[in-house]
């Protein structure tokens, strides 16, 4: 059976390899990106590059968005030249960005007015995982939306985890997960500073813990990069980490959930931004722990 055409909007560090995986899986893909540069390689390979978000979609078709923040997602969906009206009846929007639960719920309502559906499907994994089709995908939305999206999501990740019918639920899971990852980065950073200040080799420390009591991908992979201070080029920019931490704290405040560790992480990010590290990987908060300990941080 011929696979449907999919519009893919957002060719950042995550979006570009995801779009390539859809093409490799046999989908006819139309691309839209706000800046033309990232789309040039696709154009050279014969992929159609749309002039606007609305131009990218087919009426009643499928569109995947992978964008930096809530404002960008709302702009391409509902803004001038947004795709929602053209997508229309029978359309399907798979939203894979890390955004607030309320944004997903609001967009789901707007799509429903036009006869289309939204499936929230944020992912866990860095760009290399996206390229290798190893993303972990969280989804929430209607059952028929999940069924229609399944072939698309299967081409992008290693497993899909379902979190019910509330369009915002998957986003809450994603923000909770990013909070846990960032908490691990902070804990690793402080442990590395303690070890280094006492003459213990950083890489030996993380290798030991990654093989024993913290034998899991986050401590292994992030521990290795933190020990080596591999913060450039960024896999996930620190400035985007701040965006996510703001979302975590907003959700917590709305639900009246105290999160003192989130407050600490927010302060760490703010310090790093003030020091001009917004374009580095979000792991670069480790430099503050190192500096606080009187180490060089470089």
N, C-alpha and C positions, 0 to 999 in steps of 0.2 A: 504494500500500500504506500502511495506517495505521501511523504511527510509534508505537513503544512508549512507555509511561509511564516516565519517568526520575525517580528521587528525587535531589534535589540538596541536599547538606548542607554548610553554610558560606557565609554571605552577607557576607563581608568585602569589602574594596576590590576584590579580584579576583573573588570568588565571585558577587557580585550581578550584574555585567554578563555573566558567563558563563551564569548561569541565564537571564537575559533573552534571550541569543542562542539557547539551546535552545528557549525558548518561541517566539521569532520563526521558528525553523526548523520549527515544527510539532509538536514533541514535547509531550506532556502531562506537565507537570512538577509534582511535589510537593516542597515546600520544608520543610527543617528548619533552624533556627538556634537556638543556645543562648539568646540574648537575643531577645526578641520584636520589639524596635524595627525592625531591618533588614527583617523580614518583613512589616511593616504595609503597605508600598506594594504588595507582591505580593498580599496578602490583599484590598486594595481593588480589585485588578484581577481578582479571582475565582480566583486560584491557591490551591490547597489548601495550608494550612499544617499540618504534622504536629505532634502533641503530643510526640513523642519520635523518636529515630533509628529505632527499630524500627517505629513507626507510619508512617514515611515510605516504607518500601520495600514492594514486592509480592513474595511468595514466587516465587523463580525470576526476578526482574526485574533491573533495572539501577539501580545507585546510583553517583553521582559525589560524591566528597568533595574539598573545597578548604578546608583548615583551617590554623591557624597553626603547629602543631608536632606532634611525634610523640605527645605525651601526649594532645592533643585527638583525634587520629586514632584512637589505640587506645581511647580512652574511648567514642567514638560507635560503634566497630566491635564491641568485645568487652566493654565495660563494662556497668553496669546500664542497662537499656533500650537497649543496643547493637543494631545491626541484623543482625549476622552470622547469628544463629540463625534469625531470621525469613526472611532472604534465602534461605538454605538451598540445596537441590539445584537446579542449573541457574542459580543466581544469578551476577551479574556486578558486581564492585566496581572502578570506575575511580578510582584514587587519584591526584589531581593536586596534592597538597600537596608542599612541599619538606620531606622527611623523610630520615632515615638509610636507607641500603640495608638494614641489618639489620632495621629496622622493617617494610619492605616484604616482606622474605623471611619474617619471622615471621608476618605477617598472611596471606601467601600459603599458608603451611602450615595455619594455622587455618581459612582458607576451604576448603581442599581437604578437610579432615576433615568439613566440612558439605556437600560436593558442589558448592561454588561456586568461582569463579575471581577472582583479583586481577590487574589490569593496572596497573602503575605508569606514570603519564603526566604527569610534572611539566612545567611550561611556562616559557618565557622571554617576558617582556613585562610592562610596567607596566599599571595599570588602564585607561589610554586604549587600549592595544593590545587588552586583553581586550574592551572595549566595541566596538572596530572589527573584532573577529574576526581579529586579526592576530597571535595568539599562535603561537610556534614550540613544537611539542609533541614531547617525547621519550617514547618508549614502550619497555617491555620486559615480557615475559611470554609466555604460550603463544600459538601461532599462531591457535588458534580464538578466544582472548580478543581478540586484535587484530582479527580479522575482525568479531566482533560489535560491538566498540567503534567501529569505523571511522565509521559514520554520526554517532555522537555527537561524536567528536573533530573530524570535518570541519565540524561546526556551530560549533566553538569556536576554530579556529585556521586559519592560512594554509597550514601544511604539517606533516606528521607524519614524524618521523625515528625509525627503528627501531634498537634496540640489543640485539637478541637475546632469549633466553628467560629469562635470569636476572632475576627480579622486581626485584632491587636495582640492576641496571645503569643504568637510566634515572636513578635517584636519584644515583648517582655522577657521571653526566654533568651533572646539574643543579647539584650542589655544585661541580663543577669550573668550570662556567660562571659561577656566582656569585662564585667566587674570582677569576676573570679579570676580571669586571666591577668588582669592588671594588678590584682591583689597578690598573685603569685610573683609577678615581676618585681613588685616592691619588696616582698619577703626575700626573694632571691638577691636583690640588690643590697639589702641590709646585711644578709649573711655573707655575701661576697666581700663587702667592706670589712666586716669583722674578721674574716679569714685572712684577707690581704694585709690588714694592719698587724696581724699576728704572724706573718711570714708563711702562711699556707698558700700554695699555688691555687689560683682561681679555677683553672681548668680541671685540676685534680679534684677539687672540692665538688664541682657540679657533676663530674663523671661518676664519682662515688655515690652521690645522692640519687642521680638518675638511674643507677643500676640497682639501688637498694630500696630505701624506704619511700622515695619519691619517683618510683619507676613508672612514669606516665609521660605522654608526649609533651605536655606543656612544660614540665620541669626539665625534661631532656633537651628539647629544641630551644626553648627560650633560655635555659641555663647555659647552653653552649654559646649562644649568640651574646648573652650578657657577659660571660667570662672573657670572650674575645672582643667585646665592645664593638660588635658589628652593627652599627647604627645607620650607616649610609652605604648604598642607597636604601631608602626606607621601604620596608614591606607594607607598613601601615604608619602613616605620618602621625607624629605626636599631636599636631593640631587637630587631627580627626579623633584622636584619643580623647582630647578635651571635649570635643563635640559629644562623644558618647558618654563621657562622665557627667556632663550637664544633663543629658537625657536621663541617665540613671537617677540623679538627684532629684530631677523634676518628677519622675514617676514615683519615687519614694516619698516625696513631699505630698503629692496628690493623694497617695494611699496612706499617709501618716505612718510611715515606716522609718524609724531612725536608722541611719547607716553611717555611724561615725567613721568607719574605715573609708567609705566613699568620700567623706569630707577631707580626710588626710590625702587621699589620692588626687583629689581636685587641687589641693594646695601644691602637691608635687608637680602637677602638670602646669599650674600657673607659674611656678618658679622657673620651670624649664622654658616656658614661652617667653617669660621676661628676659631670659638669657639668650634668646634668639634661636632656640632649638626646635621651633615648630615644624621645620621641614625635615627633621631627622626622624628616625623610627621612634615609636612611642616608648621603646625600651630605654631611650636616652634619659629617662628620669633617673636611671642608675647613676648617672654622673653626679647628681645632687647628693646621693648617699655617699659617694666616694669623696666628694668635696667636703661634705660635713664632717667626714672622718679624718680630714687633713691629708687625704691622698690627692694625687694629681687629677684623677678623673679622665685621664687621656692615655 
